[in-house]
Amino acid sequence: MAEVRHTRSHAIAGLVLGIAAGIVMLGTLFPLFRVSGGSVPATLWGALGLRLDGATLVFDTGFRVYVVLTAVWVLLMGVALVLTWVRFVGPVWRVAALVGLSATSFISFVLWSISIDPISAVGRPSWFADAVPALVAGLRGATLDPGLGLWLLTVGSAVGVLAAFVPAFHTHRVVKSHNSARGLAPGWYPAPNSRRRTRYWDGEKWTVGA
């Protein structure tokens, strides 16, 4: 007889994950904060993974590489989703992408915490234990305004997390004839490669017309 196979694709989720990863990587190229006031020495910003560049703060080299590699991981998971057609494999790539996005999301959360209340955020010993006293003292009177880089990092992380939950979609049905078709009586049957057409089986082979 004939078999109808339902095919599901994760391409939309994969494409959006790739876009989200690109936004995150783009965010590492722009300032995260604009600094005014305060007296934090340039060397102490390194404790936050940041570097002072004039009146703005950007990722230092090591932290930028970490964020970019995390985004590359998410991008690879997006590519894997686009190429995935095997059932039950797609959720594995989605979970793997969420692992990478959890890192960028946490970084965004910490940076926004620093922007909103820098002294309280930096004062958490579990984050910046070694440099806490000097940082807290230097941040008194400082204002950190979010820059384009922080916005891009946040938007990219949010879009990526949402993309990981975009459901797979049904693409088409593939109708295949089995070898047992030779035992069929002559007549009209579903076409081997079309779910909307029928084709005549003459007892030995399919006819050309459909």
N, C-alpha and C positions, 0 to 999 in steps of 0.2 A: 504494500500500500504506500502511503505517503506520510511523511512526518512534517509537522509544523513546529519550527523552532522560534521561540521568542528571544529576541536579542535586546539587551539593555546596555546603555552607554553611560559612562561617567564623564563624558567629554566636557560638559558645561562646568561641572565642579572643577575639573582639572584646569581648564582655561582661566577661570576666575582665580584659582590658586596661583597660577603663574603670574597673572596681573598683580595680585596682592604681593607676591614676592618681589616683583619689580618695583612696586611702590615703596616697600620697606628698604630695598637697596638704594633707591633714589634718595630716601630720607637721610641716609648716612652721609650724603654729600653736602647737606645744608646745615646751617646753624640750628642747634637745639634750643638755645636760650639767648636772649639779649640781657646783658648784665648792667645794672646801674647801682651805685652805692656799694657799701660793704668794703671789706679789706681782706679778702681771701687771696693769699699768695698764689701765683700761677702754678707753683709746684704742687699745691694741695688739691687742685682740681683733679689731679690724676687719681686720687683716692676714690673719686666718683666715676672714673672711666671717662673723664672729660678733659678737654684741653682749651685753654683760653686763647682766643684768636682775636686780638683787638678788644672790642667790646662784646664779643659773642663767644658762646661755648659750643664746641663741636666734640664729636667722639674722638678720643685719642686713637692712635693707630691700632693698638691691640684690641680694643673694644670694638672698633669699626670692623676689623677682620672677623671677629666673632659674630657680629650681627649679620654681616654679609654672608658668611658661611651658613648661618642658620636660615637665611632667606634662600640661599641656593638649595639647601635641603628641601625646603617647602616647594621650590620650583621643580625639583626632580620628582617629588611626589605628585605634583600637578601633571607633569609629563606622563608619569606612570598611569595616572587615572585616565588621561586621554587615550592611552594605548590599551587600556584594560577592557577586555571583553569576557574574560573568564568569570563565571559566577562566584561570588563570595570573596574574590580577591580585592575588589574595589574598597571595601571597608577597611582592609589592612592598610592601604595607602592613605586613606583618610585619617586614620588614627595616627599614623606616622607623621602626617603633615601637622596634626594638632599638637604633637609633641614639640615640633619646632616652633609653632606659633605660640605655644605657652611661654617660651623663652622671650620672644619679642613682645608679647603682651605684658609680661611681668616687668620688662625693662621700661615699657611705656608707662605702666602704673607707677613705678618708682620715680621716673622723671616728672610725671605730673604731680606726684606728691611733693617733690622738691620745689616745683614751680609754685604750688599753692601755699605751702607752709615749709620753707626750706629748713628752718631751725628744728622743727619737730621731726621732719623726715630724716635729716642728717643725724639727729640725736639718737636714732635707733641703733643701739650697739650691735645688733645682729647684722646690720648692713655695712657700717663704716667704723668699726670699733677703734682702729688704731688712730685715725685722724679726727675723731669726734670733737675733742676739746678745741683744737685750733680751727676747725671748720665752723663750729657753732659760734665761736667768738668772731670769726671773720665775716660770717653771714649776717650779723646783726646790722640792721639798716639796709641790707641788700634787697634788690628787687630783681627777680628772674622772670622775664616775659617769655612765653613759649615762642619758639621760632618755627620756621617752615619745616625744618627737619623733624621736630617732635610731632607736628601735625601729620606729616607723611607717614612716620613710623606708626602712629596711632591708627590712622585710617587703613594702612596696609594690613596691620595686625587684625583689625576688626573685620575687614573684608575677607581676609583669609579664613578666619574662624567661621564666618557665616558660609563661605563657599564650601567648607568641609562638610556642611550639613545639607548642601543642595542634593536632592535625591537623583538617582539615576533615572534616565528616561527611556521609554520603549522606542526603538528605532524602526524595526521592520520584522517581518517573518520570512524565514527561508523554508521553502517547501522542497524536500528532497525525495527522490524516488529510491526505493530499496531494490535490491537484486530480486526480491520476491515478485516484482512487477511482471516478470516473465510468466508468472503463473496466473496473471489476471486475464479475465475474459475480455475480448475486444469491446471497447466502449470509451466514453468520455470520463476523464478523471482530472483532479487538480493538476495544473501544469507543474513540472518539477521545479521551476524557478520563479513562480509567480503565484501569489495568494489570491489573485482576482480573476485569473483566466483558467480555462480548462483546455485540455489537449487530448487528442484521440490516441488511444493505444490499440494497435492493430493485432495484438497478440504476440508480437516480436519486438516492436520498436515504437517509439513515439513519432507521430507524424509531424511534418514541419509546421503546418498551420496551427494556430491556437484560437 
